[in-house]
Amino acid sequence: ISSATEDPIMPVLFPTLPFDHKETPISFATRLASLHIGSSLAPFLRDMELKASELAAGKDHAIVRLAEVAGVDVADLRPNSVRSLGNRWFDFRGNRLSAEFFASSYTVFCPACLREDDN
């Protein structure tokens, strides 16, 4: 969001909430929703003019908007964002995952957690 020639990041939300470098942008947005409106993610994103599907898909404009609103560096959010590989396949932290992995509301484990458990 910012460069050496621009103003520092000015959050829209106050109080600010630090981003945990192990979480996804969706997780971060969910924590922001809880803190700022005491509710779930959907109404919070609607207020921030974001679509959950775009944030979950790692769309650049959605990641940038979340960073602007939260006052965090967009470079911190990008590494934990999903990236489309085409043909319904995605990259998430170096793991190749199908669209079906993200479609289930019952998915509760991230690939990094599963890999850690396997080790």
N, C-alpha and C positions, 0 to 999 in steps of 0.2 A: 504494500500500500504506500509506504513512504520511501523516499530516497533522500539523499543528502541535501537536495535543493528544496524539498517540500517541508511543510510543517510536520512536527511529530504526530504520531497517531493520536487522534482525539476521539475517545469513545463516545458513543451515543448513550450508552447505558451507564448508570451509576447506582450503586457502587460497582466497581469493576470486579471481575472474577478471573483469577489466573487460569490460563490454559495448562492442562496437564499434558505433557508431551507424549504420554502413552495412550491418550484417548482420541477418538475420532471427532470430526467436526459435529456429527450428529449428537454424540455424547455430550460434547461441550455445550451445544445449543440446548440440550435437554436440561443440563444443570443451570444454564442461564434462565430458562423458562421457569424453573422451580424457584430460583432466587427472586426473579423480577416480577413475575405475575402469579406465582404460587399455583401454577397450572401445568398442563401438559404441553408438549412440543408444538402441536398444530396451531393453536391460537397465537402462540408466541411468534412463530415463523410468519404467520399471516400479518401480524402487526409490523414485522420487520421487512415485509414485502419479499419474502422468500418462499419458495416451494420446497417442501420436504423431499420430493422426488429429485429435484435438482441438487440439493445439498447432499443427499444420499449417493447420488451418482457422481459426486465430485466435480460438478460443473464449475468452471472457473469463476463465473460471475457470482455464483452462490457462495463460494468460499471467500471471495473478496468482500462481498457484502457482510458476511458474518464477522470477518476480521474487522471491518470498519465499525460495525455496530458495537462489537465487544472491546475494541481498542487493543487488539492483539496484532502481531505481525502475521501477515498472510503466509509468509514462509514457514511459520510454525505449524499452520493448519494443513498445508499441502501434503507433507509426507504421510499423514494419516488419512488421506482421502483416497477413495476408490478411483481407479482410472479405467476407462473403457478400453478393451483390446479389440472390440468388434465382435460380431456374431454371438452376442449375449455372453461374452466372457469378460472378466474384469481382473485387474491387478489390485491387490490390497496388501501392502507391505511386503511385496515380493511373492505373494501367493496368488496363483491363478485360480479364480473361482467363477462358477457359472452364475447366471442371473438368478437361478432357482435358489441358490444359497441365500441371496438377499431378499427373496420374495416371501419367505415364511415368517409370519409374526411369532413363530415359536422358536426361531433360531436364537440361542442364548449364549453361544460360545464363539469367541473370535478365533481366527486361525492361529494367531500367536499363542493364545492360551492352550489350544489343542497341541501345538508343537511342543510347548513347554511341558505339558503333561506327558507327551510321548517320550521326551528325554528323561 
